[in-house]
Amino acid sequence: MQDPEEETKRRRREMPEEKDTKRPKSMTLATIPSLEDSLASTCLTRVALTPQQHENCAFALKFFKDKLRMPEQINREWDQLDAIYITQSEADKRCTVALNTLNFCKNRYDEYVAFDENRVVLKSCAAGAGDYINASFITTPSSSSCFIATQGPLSHTFEAFWEMVIQYRCSVIVMLTDLDDNKCGDYFQADDKDGISSREFGNICVATKWIRGVGEFGDGNSDSLVLRLLEVKKNNNKEQSSDSDSEEPSPPMSVLHIQYPQWPDHGVPEDTFAVRGILKRVMYQEALAIPDCGPIVVHCSAGVGRTGTYCTIHDTLQRILSGDTSALDLVKTITTFRSQRDGMVQKPEQYRFCYDAIIDELEELILDGSPLGS
């Protein structure tokens, strides 16, 4: 009987590759209406795959389905990942800024903090505030997406959170938790039902332009997902920090806020519909090629379990579309993520959910995204 590991390597070698893999190509959209109109809709424009992308998806779908027929291999993969963690001595060396006495109170959980080498560095948003936020840049070498994985903001880090969004031009925020004082504070005026209010966080104003609830099947009859279009800007009439006195105020920026409040902490959803609904909207906005669009902000409570699961699904599907054969190795992807933020994908159920969501989305892409020119 052939060794499963050797079979995996053989299939990976056989996966068709794009001729140009320097920058992954996203799905092609048949028509692109205005950003605001398209994102406000409960249903997104149908995608069209290139023939090569269609072939890539078909190959990857078979690979992942075959993998799920070998549950013992999935268990072995998780055992590999479960052995990857940061010791206290390593944390002391790699997290010096996060563990500094001035910054320690900015961490929601002591064990999940940002590494020095890839932490998000802020320009001081207020005098004496410092440049630390519990947020990490998350990337893989061949992906065109960059994520910022962060914790659910604390009441005293709201302003720093929005400073990060403005500074790094983050046009999408994916929130994978409900509001709870012990899990995530209300940093965006969640009780605004009419979509007309604004709220100030120090020198930053956040205004809600509209709110939409989207059901699992895109019918708008339930609130599996809550979409908000926010306008974020710095106020000119507020006292600026000494570092930014000479800077011109930034123009208002539109931010799509996607909340999935029903994803349980340390667990997984009952199905993959809502997570794939988030994926479609985020990748849709990426496909619009908005100038100077920055990283995708993803957070839950600690910014590792549910956050790592979403980032794995998104990153893997995008790289499959580009023909990147290394996308088939979820252990390698999550290991890369954990080298950038400890604990990404926390539970074996979340690891299995990555497979389920990737398979479901590949099936839908193949069914709905007929190749261009066919």
N, C-alpha and C positions, 0 to 999 in steps of 0.2 A: 504493500500500500504506500502511495506517495506521501512524503512528509508534507503536512499542511503548510509549514513555513516556506518550503521550496515552491509549493504550488502558488502561494501568495506572491512570491518574488517573480515567478514566471508570468503571471497575469499582469503584474505591474509593468513588466518589460513590454508586454504586448499591447498595452493601452495606447491608442493612437495619439500622437502629439501634434500640436500646432507647429507650423514652421517658425513662427515668431512668438516666443514665449517671454520676451523681455518685460512686457506689461500685459497681464491678463485682460482679455476682452469680456465685457459684460454681455448680457442678453441684448438683442436688438429689439427696439420697440417700434411697432408699426406706425403709430402716430404719437406725438408728444404734445398734449395740450398744456396749458399753463400749469406751473407747479402747484399753485394754490388750489385750482379747480380739481386737478387730478388727485391730490392727496386728500381733499375733502370728500371725495367720492368713496362709497363703501366698496366699490369694485374697481380694480385697476385695469389698465389696458392690457390686452392679451399680448403675450410675448411671442417672438419668432426667433427660433434658433438658427444659426448657420448650420449647413450640413455637417461640418466638423464638430460643432458643439453637440448636435444630435447624436453623433457617433460616440463622442466622449461620454455623454450621459447614459447611453445604452450600455456601454462597456462597464461603467462604474456601477450601474444598477445591478447588473448580473454579479459583479464582484461582491458587493455588499450583501446581496441576498444569499449568495453562496456562503458568505461568512456567518450569517445568522443561523445557518443549518449546522454550524459547529459551535454550540454554546460553550463547550469546554475551552475553545480557543478564545472566545470573548472573556471568559473568566480568567484565563491566563494573562490576557492583555491588561485586565483591570489589576491583577496582582502586581504586574510590573509597575503600573502607575501608582498603586497604593504604597509602593516602597519609596516613592519620590516625595520627600518633604525636607523642609529646612530645619536644621537643629538650632538650638538657642545660640550656640557659639557662632554659627554661620550668620544668624540674624544680627548678632551684635556687630559683625564685620560689614554686612551688606546693607543694613538698615539704620545707619548712624543718624541720618537726618530725621527719619520717622520716630526713632526712639529717643531723640533729644528731649530733654525735660520741657523745653518751650513748645514742642510739637506733640507731645504724647497725648494731650487732651483732645487733639484733632482726629484721633483714631477711634472709630466706633468699637473695634475689637483689637485687643493687644496683639493677637496672633496673626492678623492679616493686615499688613502694612506695606508700603511701597519700598522697593529696593532703590538704593541710591542711583544705580546706573541707568535706570529707565523710568524714574519717577517724573511726573509732570511738574515742571518748575514754573511757578507763577511770578509775574511781576507783582510787586506789593500792591494789593488792592486798598490798603489803608495803612496809615502810619503805624509801624511796629508789628504789622501782621505777619511778616515773614513770607517766604516763597514756598512753603510746604502745603500740599494737599494730599490726602490719601488716595492717590490715583496713579495708574501705571499705563504706559504705552505698551500695547500688545500687537505684535506683528509676526508674520511668517515671511521668509525671504522672497517668495514668488507671488505673494498676494498683492493686489492693488488696494486692498482695504487696510486701514489702520484703525485700531480700536483704542479707546481710553477706558480701561476697566477701573471702576471706582466704587467706593462704598455708598450706601444711602446717606445723603448729607445730614449732618447734625445741625441743630438750630444755630450754633455759633460758627458753622462753616458754610452757610447758605451763600454769603457774599463771595467767598473764595470759589465756590462751585461755579457761580455765574461768571466770575472773572475768568475762570478757565475756559468756559464756553466761548466767551468773547475773544480772548487772547488767541485761542487755537482755531477759531472760526468753525466751531462744531455745529453743523446744521441739523443734526439728528441726535435725539436722546432716547435710548431704549431703557425703560424702567420696568423691571421684572419682579415687582413686589407691590403689596398694598401699603398704604400709609399706616405707620405705627410708630409711636414715639420711641419704642425700643428697637425698631428695625429701620425706619426711614422717616425723616421729618418732612413736613409739607413745604417744599421749597418753590412751589409754583402756583399756589392759590387753588387747591383742588376743589374747594367748596363753591367756586364760581360756576354756577349753572348756566348763566346767560352768555358767557364768553365775552364780557365787555369790561372786565375789571383790570386793574393794574396793581402791582405791588412793588415796593422799593426794598432793596437789600443794600443798605449803605449807599453807595454811589451808583447803583445799577437799578434800572427799572425794568420789570418784566410784565408785559401786558398780554392778556389772552385774547386772541382774535376770533377763534371759534373752537368749539368742542364737538366731537362726533363719537358716538358709540358704534362699534362694529361687532356684529355677531360672528359666530364661528363660520357660518356659511356666507358671510358678506351681506346679510339681509338687513343689518342695522337694527334688528329687533332685540338685541341683548348687548351687554357691555363686556364681552370677552376681552375686547381691546377698547381703550379709550384714547382717541387721537386728539391732540391739541396743537393748534398753530400758535406759537408764542412769538412776540416781538420783544427783542432784548436790546437795550441800549444803555449807554452811560449818560447820566445827567450832567449837563454843563454847569448847573448852578450849585453843585455840591462841592465841598472841599476836596481837592485832589491830594494824593500823596506826593511827596517831594519828587519821587521817581518819575511821575507822569505829568508834572506841571507843564512841561514844554511840549507835550504831545497833543496833536489834534484829536478832538473827540471822534470816536468811531461812529459811522452811520448805523442806524438801527439794522439788526439782522433778524431774519425769520428763522425760527427753530421749530422743527417738527418733533413733538414730544409724544412718544408711543408708550402707553402704560398697559401692562398685562398684570392686573392685580390678583388674578386667581392662581398664579403659579405658586405652589406651596414651598415654604422654606425647607431646604434639605430634601426636597422631593421632586416629582415630575408631574406634568399635567396628565389628564386622562387620555388625551389624544394630541396630535401634532398640529391641528388646524390653526390655532392662534399663533403659535410660534412661527409657523410658515407664513401667516399673514403679516407678521412683523417683518420677516425676511423679504417678502415681496415689496413692501413699501420702502424699506431701506435700500434695497438693490435698485428699485425704480428710481429713487432720487440720485443714486450713484450714476445710473445710466444717463441721467440728464446732463452729466458733466458740468455741474455748476462751478464757475470759476472760484478758485481759492477755497474750495470746500475742504474742511478739516476732518479730523478723526471722528469716528462714530463713538459717542459716549454710551457705555452700557453699564448699568448698575442694578444690583438687587439690594441686599442689606450689607453683607460683608464685601461684595464685589468679587466673589470667587466661584461659588457653586453654580447658581443659575446663570450668572454672567459668563462663566467659562463655558457652560453648555451652549449658550446661544452663540458665542464667538466661534466655537468649534464647528457648529452647523453652518454658519454663514461663511466662514473662511473655507471650509471644505468644499461646499457647493460652488463657490466662486472659482476656486482653483480647478475643479473638475471641468467647468465650462471653458477654462483656458487651456486644458490639455495637460495640466501638471500631474504627473503620475504619482508624485509624493503625497498628493492629497488622499490617496487610498489608505495611508498609514495614519490612523487616528491616534495611535500611541505616540508617534513622533510629533504630531501636531500639538497634542496636549502637553507632552514633555517640553516642547518649545515654549508653550504658554506658561507652564509652571516655572520655567527658568526666568520668566519676567514678572510673575506674580504667584506667590505660593498658594496652593489649594485650588487652582482652577479645575473645575469639574470635581465635586467633592464626593459624590456617592456612586456606587456601581449602577444604580438605577438611572442616574443622569448620563452615565457613559452609554448604557444601552439605548436611552432615549435619543442620543446623538445618531445612532444607527437608524432608529425608526424614523426620525424626522428627515434625515438625508434620503432614505429610500422613498418615503412618501413624496418628497418634493421632486426627486428624479422621475418618479412615475408620472407625476402631473406635468412636468416639463416635457417629457416625451409625448404625452397624450395631447397637450394643448399647444406646445411650441413647435408646430410643424416646421421642418427646415425651410429656410428661404429659398425660393426658386423651385420648390418641389410641386 
